[in-house]
Amino acid sequence: MINLTDLNLKKPALRFVLIGPRQAVQDNRLILRQLGYAELHEWSPPQAIANHPDQVISILIRAIAS
């Protein structure tokens, strides 16, 4: 499981969260890569969600440009 305290949240940032079936999350990460928005390595690995065995979560954190 992803622990938000493990993420570097000290600087202002946007967090993009994909939650859904594993295949849908993977497909949308690929779509965002094809659009040039985010490379696959920028996303957290899909992680299982407690009490929802058919769902995963993946997070992308982007610094806010000042």
C-alpha positions in Angstrom: 0.0 0.0 0.0 1.1 3.5 -0.6 1.9 5.5 2.5 1.4 9.3 1.8 4.0 10.1 4.5 6.6 8.3 2.2 5.9 10.8 -0.6 7.9 14.0 -0.8 5.1 16.5 -0.1 7.2 19.3 1.3 7.1 21.4 -1.9 3.9 22.6 -3.6 2.8 19.9 -6.0 -0.1 18.5 -7.9 -1.0 14.8 -7.3 -2.6 12.9 -10.1 -4.3 9.7 -8.9 -5.5 6.8 -11.0 -7.8 4.3 -9.2 -9.5 1.5 -10.9 -9.1 -2.0 -12.3 -5.4 -2.8 -12.9 -5.8 -2.9 -16.7 -7.6 0.5 -16.8 -4.9 2.1 -14.7 -2.2 0.7 -16.9 -4.0 1.7 -20.1 -4.5 5.3 -18.9 -0.8 5.6 -17.9 0.1 4.6 -21.4 -2.4 7.1 -22.9 -0.8 9.9 -20.9 2.6 8.8 -22.0 1.5 8.8 -25.7 0.2 12.3 -25.2 3.6 13.4 -23.9 2.3 14.2 -20.5 4.1 11.7 -18.2 6.6 8.9 -18.7 5.7 5.5 -17.1 8.6 5.7 -14.7 7.2 8.9 -13.2 4.1 7.0 -11.8 4.2 5.0 -8.7 3.8 1.3 -9.4 0.1 0.2 -9.2 -0.6 -0.9 -5.7 -3.5 -3.0 -4.4 -6.2 -1.2 -2.4 -7.2 -2.8 0.9 -10.7 -4.4 0.9 -10.9 -3.9 -2.9 -9.0 -6.7 -4.5 -10.0 -5.7 -8.1 -8.7 -2.1 -7.7 -5.3 -0.5 -7.8 -3.9 3.0 -7.2 -1.1 4.8 -9.0 0.1 8.3 -8.3 2.0 10.9 -10.3 3.4 13.9 -8.4 4.3 17.1 -10.4 5.9 20.2 -8.9 3.9 23.3 -9.4 5.8 25.8 -11.6 6.2 29.1 -9.9 
